[in-house]
Amino acid sequence: MKIFSKTYNAFTTRQKEIVSEKLLDIKFPDWVRTIYLYEDSKTLGLYNHEEKSIGLNKRLIFQPQEIVEKVLFHELAHYISMHKYSQNIEPHGKEFKEACSKLNIEAVTKLNVSKELLDKKVNTKEDEVLSKVKKLFELSNSDNENEAELALNRANQLLTKYNLSFVRGEVEEIYQDVITKQKRRSRKWTLISILLRDLYGVFPVWNQGFKQVTLEISGRKENIEISKYVANYLDKEMERLYKKQKDSGVLSGATQKNSYFDGLISQYIDSVKYSQNKNLSDNESHSLVLVSKEAEDYARKLIYGKLRSRSSYSRHCKKANVEGRSDSKNLKIRQGLNKNSKIKLLS
């Protein structure tokens, strides 16, 4: 998960200057587009050939610049070798070693850094929030409607409490992660992104790349993790609910499917907001509305800068929309992950 702040951005800007100087020295014909920090307990650095970006472990900011540059130039060697040959080469093969020689660095796969620093597990309030909200989501799937509603309300209250500090401007960091990559932007995922924005305090951005679009979300760490959990579940559950309608002969075709999803998600959002207004104080309800706006402000300031908006149009079927609204009562956030899933809420 990427992480941004004014301090971190100043650090990565300096590293990008160092990389640019190095590439200029060896007369390399291209450049690294982005250098960013990320959180991880296993890797010191990474290179993304598709983005032409280098990621540095957040904890490297506590290491001497000499160590930072060893990681930085190691990833730069990956960039040079993949740029010259292809991204399908051996990670540390002869092409990589050739790039290391060009950069005048040692071709190593491991660095002698403080293992205790990288391995140290820090339990934060965010971790506690994630654990509690996950359990409440599971309780909200109870057959007892009263118990289920109370659990969902409690989850929203807990999120609101921890989001208040974000609204007050006490949070200096903003996180970013990728939710999905697709060939084209689908109506289903557009609706999921709207739900995440309206209910879970994240700022979604559709990033158009080469032959694919990427849905990125920015916000507080716990909000992003919860959003990933919810999105992973909704992706499958929306299809499951529509399939029941299709198999029964009620709905069919892309227009009816998209209209069904429109009704399903819009009614679900309305129901959750109604429940929030009924159970939260005026101040808490107002704060919940502001969370997404604050996430957007931080994202624009620290990550994206100017963004271009794009409108989309889809044909509408009233009958399918009504069916979707009716089915929203069956849409409950529950365990959407499995042991083999690449996306995990908690480690």
C-alpha positions as CSV (number, residue, x, y, z in Angstrom):
1,M,0.0,0.0,0.0
2,K,1.4,3.4,-1.0
3,I,1.7,6.2,1.5
4,F,2.0,9.9,1.0
5,S,2.6,13.0,3.2
6,K,4.5,16.3,2.8
7,T,7.5,14.8,4.6
8,Y,7.4,11.6,2.5
9,N,7.0,13.5,-0.7
10,A,10.0,15.6,0.1
11,F,12.0,12.4,0.7
12,T,10.9,10.8,-2.6
13,T,11.5,14.0,-4.6
14,R,15.1,14.0,-3.4
15,Q,15.5,10.3,-4.4
16,K,14.0,11.0,-7.8
17,E,16.6,13.8,-8.3
18,I,19.4,11.3,-7.4
19,V,18.0,8.8,-9.9
20,S,17.7,11.4,-12.7
21,E,21.3,12.5,-12.1
22,K,22.4,8.8,-12.3
23,L,20.6,8.2,-15.5
24,L,22.0,11.4,-17.0
25,D,25.5,10.3,-16.0
26,I,25.2,7.0,-17.9
27,K,23.3,8.8,-20.8
28,F,20.2,6.6,-20.5
29,P,17.5,7.6,-22.9
30,D,14.5,7.4,-20.6
31,W,13.5,8.3,-17.0
32,V,11.7,6.9,-13.9
33,R,8.2,8.5,-13.7
34,T,7.5,8.0,-10.0
35,I,9.2,7.1,-6.8
36,Y,6.9,6.5,-3.8
37,L,7.0,5.0,-0.3
38,Y,5.0,1.9,0.7
39,E,4.4,-0.2,3.8
40,D,5.5,-3.8,3.8
41,S,7.4,-6.1,6.2
42,K,9.0,-8.3,3.5
43,T,10.6,-6.1,0.8
44,L,12.9,-3.1,0.8
45,G,12.1,-1.9,-2.7
46,L,10.2,-2.8,-5.8
47,Y,10.0,-1.8,-9.5
48,N,6.8,-1.6,-11.5
49,H,7.6,-1.8,-15.2
50,E,4.1,-0.9,-16.3
51,E,4.1,2.3,-14.3
52,K,7.9,2.9,-14.7
53,S,7.9,3.5,-10.9
54,I,10.2,2.6,-8.0
55,G,8.8,1.9,-4.6
56,L,10.8,2.2,-1.4
57,N,9.9,0.8,2.0
58,K,8.6,3.5,4.3
59,R,11.1,2.3,7.0
60,L,14.1,3.2,4.8
61,I,13.6,6.9,5.8
62,F,15.1,5.8,9.2
63,Q,18.2,4.4,7.4
64,P,21.3,6.2,6.3
65,Q,21.2,7.6,2.8
66,E,23.9,5.1,1.8
67,I,21.5,2.2,2.5
68,V,18.6,4.1,0.7
69,E,20.7,4.5,-2.4
70,K,21.7,0.8,-2.4
71,V,18.0,-0.1,-2.6
72,L,17.3,2.7,-5.0
73,F,20.0,1.8,-7.5
74,H,19.1,-1.9,-7.2
75,E,15.6,-1.2,-8.4
76,L,17.0,1.2,-11.0
77,A,19.1,-1.7,-12.4
78,H,15.8,-3.6,-12.8
79,Y,14.4,-0.6,-14.6
80,I,17.3,-0.4,-17.0
81,S,17.5,-4.1,-17.7
82,M,13.8,-4.4,-18.4
83,H,13.8,-1.3,-20.5
84,K,16.6,-2.5,-22.7
85,Y,15.4,-6.1,-23.0
86,S,11.9,-7.0,-21.7
87,Q,10.1,-7.5,-18.4
88,N,10.2,-11.3,-19.0
89,I,13.9,-11.6,-18.2
90,E,15.2,-13.3,-15.1
91,P,14.9,-10.9,-12.2
92,H,18.6,-11.1,-11.3
93,G,20.0,-12.7,-14.4
94,K,22.8,-11.6,-16.8
95,E,20.8,-8.6,-18.0
96,F,20.4,-7.3,-14.4
97,K,24.1,-7.8,-13.7
98,E,24.9,-5.9,-16.9
99,A,22.8,-3.0,-15.7
100,C,24.5,-3.1,-12.3
101,S,27.9,-2.9,-14.0
102,K,26.7,0.1,-16.0
103,L,25.6,1.8,-12.7
104,N,28.8,0.8,-11.1
105,I,27.1,-1.0,-8.2
106,E,27.3,-4.5,-6.8
107,A,24.8,-7.0,-8.2
108,V,23.3,-8.3,-4.9
109,T,19.8,-9.6,-4.0
110,K,20.0,-9.0,-0.2
111,L,21.2,-6.0,1.7
112,N,22.7,-5.8,5.2
113,V,20.2,-3.5,6.9
114,S,18.5,-3.6,10.3
115,K,16.4,-6.7,10.1
116,E,14.8,-5.9,13.4
117,L,13.5,-2.6,12.0
118,L,11.9,-4.2,9.0
119,D,10.5,-7.2,10.9
120,K,9.1,-5.1,13.8
121,K,5.3,-5.5,14.0
122,V,3.6,-2.4,15.3
123,N,0.1,-2.8,16.5
124,T,-1.8,0.4,16.0
125,K,-5.3,1.8,16.7
126,E,-6.0,1.3,13.0
127,D,-5.4,-2.5,13.4
128,E,-7.8,-2.6,16.3
129,V,-10.5,-0.8,14.3
130,L,-10.0,-3.2,11.3
131,S,-10.4,-6.2,13.5
132,K,-13.5,-4.9,15.3
133,V,-15.2,-3.7,12.1
134,K,-14.5,-7.0,10.4
135,K,-16.2,-8.9,13.2
136,L,-19.2,-6.6,13.2
137,F,-19.6,-7.1,9.4
138,E,-19.7,-10.8,10.1
139,L,-22.4,-10.3,12.8
140,S,-24.4,-8.1,10.4
141,N,-25.0,-11.3,8.4
142,S,-27.0,-12.8,11.3
143,D,-30.4,-14.3,10.6
144,N,-31.7,-12.2,13.5
145,E,-32.6,-8.9,11.7
146,N,-32.4,-6.8,14.9
147,E,-28.9,-8.2,15.7
148,A,-27.8,-7.7,12.2
149,E,-28.9,-4.1,12.0
150,L,-27.3,-3.3,15.4
151,A,-24.0,-4.8,14.3
152,L,-24.0,-2.8,11.0
153,N,-24.9,0.4,12.9
154,R,-22.1,-0.3,15.4
155,A,-19.6,-0.8,12.6
156,N,-20.6,2.6,11.1
157,Q,-20.3,4.3,14.5
158,L,-16.9,2.9,15.0
159,L,-15.7,4.1,11.6
160,T,-17.2,7.5,12.3
161,K,-15.4,7.8,15.6
162,Y,-12.0,7.1,14.1
163,N,-12.7,9.3,11.1
164,L,-13.3,12.4,13.2
165,S,-9.5,13.0,13.6
166,F,-9.2,12.9,9.8
167,V,-11.9,15.6,9.4
168,R,-10.2,17.8,12.0
169,G,-7.0,17.7,10.0
170,E,-5.0,15.7,12.6
171,V,-3.9,13.1,10.0
172,E,-0.9,14.0,7.9
173,E,-0.6,10.8,6.0
174,I,-2.8,9.4,3.2
175,Y,-2.7,5.9,1.8
176,Q,-3.4,4.7,-1.7
177,D,-4.1,1.2,-3.1
178,V,-5.4,-0.5,-6.2
179,I,-8.8,-2.1,-6.0
180,T,-9.1,-3.6,-9.5
181,K,-7.7,-3.5,-13.0
182,Q,-9.9,-4.0,-16.0
183,K,-9.8,-3.7,-19.8
184,R,-12.6,-1.2,-19.6
185,R,-14.6,0.6,-16.9
186,S,-17.7,-1.4,-16.1
187,R,-20.9,-0.2,-14.6
188,K,-20.7,-2.6,-11.7
189,W,-17.3,-1.4,-10.6
190,T,-18.3,2.3,-11.1
191,L,-21.2,1.6,-8.7
192,I,-18.8,-0.1,-6.2
193,S,-16.5,2.9,-6.3
194,I,-19.5,5.2,-5.5
195,L,-20.5,3.0,-2.6
196,L,-16.9,3.0,-1.2
197,R,-16.8,6.8,-1.5
198,D,-20.2,7.4,0.1
199,L,-20.0,4.9,2.9
200,Y,-16.3,4.2,3.7
201,G,-14.6,7.5,3.4
202,V,-12.2,6.9,0.5
203,F,-11.6,8.9,-2.7
204,P,-11.8,6.7,-5.9
205,V,-9.9,7.6,-9.0
206,W,-10.1,5.7,-12.4
207,N,-6.7,5.8,-14.0
208,Q,-6.5,5.1,-17.7
209,G,-3.4,3.2,-18.7
210,F,-2.3,1.2,-21.7
211,K,-5.1,-1.1,-22.7
212,Q,-6.6,-1.1,-19.2
213,V,-8.1,1.0,-16.5
214,T,-7.2,0.9,-12.8
215,L,-9.4,1.8,-9.9
216,E,-7.3,3.4,-7.1
217,I,-8.6,4.5,-3.8
218,S,-7.0,7.0,-1.3
219,G,-7.8,7.7,2.3
220,R,-7.0,6.6,5.8
221,K,-5.4,3.2,6.1
222,E,-8.2,1.5,7.9
223,N,-10.8,2.9,5.4
224,I,-8.8,1.5,2.5
225,E,-8.5,-1.9,4.1
226,I,-12.2,-2.0,4.9
227,S,-13.0,-0.8,1.4
228,K,-10.9,-3.6,-0.2
229,Y,-12.7,-6.1,2.0
230,V,-16.1,-4.7,0.9
231,A,-15.3,-4.4,-2.8
232,N,-13.9,-8.0,-3.0
233,Y,-17.2,-9.2,-1.5
234,L,-19.5,-7.0,-3.6
235,D,-17.8,-8.0,-6.9
236,K,-19.0,-11.6,-6.4
237,E,-22.2,-11.0,-4.5
238,M,-23.7,-8.6,-7.0
239,E,-23.1,-11.2,-9.8
240,R,-24.7,-13.9,-7.6
241,L,-27.8,-11.9,-6.9
242,Y,-28.2,-10.9,-10.6
243,K,-27.8,-14.6,-11.6
244,K,-30.8,-15.5,-9.5
245,Q,-32.9,-13.0,-11.4
246,K,-31.5,-14.2,-14.7
247,D,-32.0,-17.9,-14.0
248,S,-35.6,-17.2,-12.9
249,G,-36.3,-15.5,-16.3
250,V,-37.0,-12.1,-14.8
251,L,-34.0,-10.2,-16.3
252,S,-31.5,-10.6,-19.1
253,G,-29.2,-8.5,-21.2
254,A,-26.5,-5.9,-20.4
255,T,-29.0,-3.0,-20.0
256,Q,-31.2,-4.8,-17.5
257,K,-28.1,-6.1,-15.7
258,N,-26.6,-2.6,-15.3
259,S,-30.0,-1.1,-14.3
260,Y,-30.4,-3.9,-11.7
261,F,-27.0,-3.1,-10.3
262,D,-28.0,0.7,-10.2
263,G,-31.1,-0.1,-8.1
264,L,-29.3,-2.6,-5.9
265,I,-26.4,-0.2,-4.9
266,S,-28.4,3.0,-4.8
267,Q,-31.0,1.5,-2.5
268,Y,-28.3,-0.1,-0.3
269,I,-26.5,3.3,0.1
270,D,-29.8,5.0,0.9
271,S,-30.7,2.4,3.5
272,V,-27.3,2.6,5.3
273,K,-27.4,6.4,5.3
274,Y,-30.9,6.4,6.7
275,S,-29.7,4.0,9.5
276,Q,-26.8,6.3,10.2
277,N,-28.9,9.4,10.5
278,K,-31.3,7.6,12.8
279,N,-28.6,6.3,15.1
280,L,-25.8,8.8,15.0
281,S,-25.7,12.3,16.4
282,D,-25.9,15.3,14.0
283,N,-22.2,16.0,14.5
284,E,-21.2,12.4,13.7
285,S,-23.5,12.3,10.6
286,H,-22.0,15.5,9.4
287,S,-18.5,14.2,10.0
288,L,-19.2,11.1,8.0
289,V,-20.2,13.2,5.0
290,L,-17.0,15.2,5.3
291,V,-14.7,12.2,5.4
292,S,-14.8,11.5,1.6
293,K,-14.3,15.2,0.9
294,E,-11.2,15.3,3.2
295,A,-9.9,12.2,1.5
296,E,-10.3,13.9,-1.9
297,D,-8.6,17.1,-0.7
298,Y,-5.6,15.1,0.6
299,A,-5.4,13.0,-2.5
300,R,-5.4,16.0,-4.8
301,K,-2.8,17.8,-2.8
302,L,-0.4,15.0,-2.1
303,I,-0.9,12.5,-5.0
304,Y,-2.8,13.6,-8.1
305,G,-2.8,17.3,-8.4
306,K,-5.3,18.2,-11.2
307,L,-7.7,15.5,-12.3
308,R,-9.9,15.3,-15.4
309,S,-13.5,14.2,-14.9
310,R,-15.2,11.9,-17.2
311,S,-18.9,11.2,-17.5
312,S,-20.5,7.9,-18.6
313,Y,-23.9,7.0,-19.9
314,S,-25.7,3.7,-19.7
315,R,-29.2,2.8,-20.9
316,H,-31.8,2.4,-18.3
317,C,-34.5,-0.2,-17.6
318,K,-37.0,0.8,-14.9
319,K,-38.2,-2.8,-14.3
320,A,-34.7,-4.0,-13.6
321,N,-33.9,-1.0,-11.4
322,V,-37.0,-1.8,-9.2
323,E,-35.9,-5.4,-8.9
324,G,-32.5,-4.3,-7.8
325,R,-33.9,-1.9,-5.2
326,S,-36.1,-4.7,-3.9
327,D,-33.1,-7.1,-3.7
328,S,-30.9,-4.6,-1.7
329,K,-32.3,-6.1,1.5
330,N,-30.4,-9.3,0.6
331,L,-27.2,-7.4,0.2
332,K,-25.2,-7.8,3.5
333,I,-21.5,-7.4,3.9
334,R,-20.0,-10.6,5.1
335,Q,-16.8,-12.6,4.8
336,G,-15.7,-12.2,1.2
337,L,-12.2,-13.6,1.4
338,N,-10.9,-17.1,1.3
339,K,-7.6,-18.7,2.2
340,N,-6.4,-18.6,-1.4
341,S,-7.4,-15.0,-2.0
342,K,-4.6,-12.6,-3.0
343,I,-6.3,-9.8,-1.1
344,K,-6.3,-10.2,2.7
345,L,-7.8,-7.9,5.2
346,L,-5.5,-8.7,8.1
347,S,-2.2,-10.6,8.4
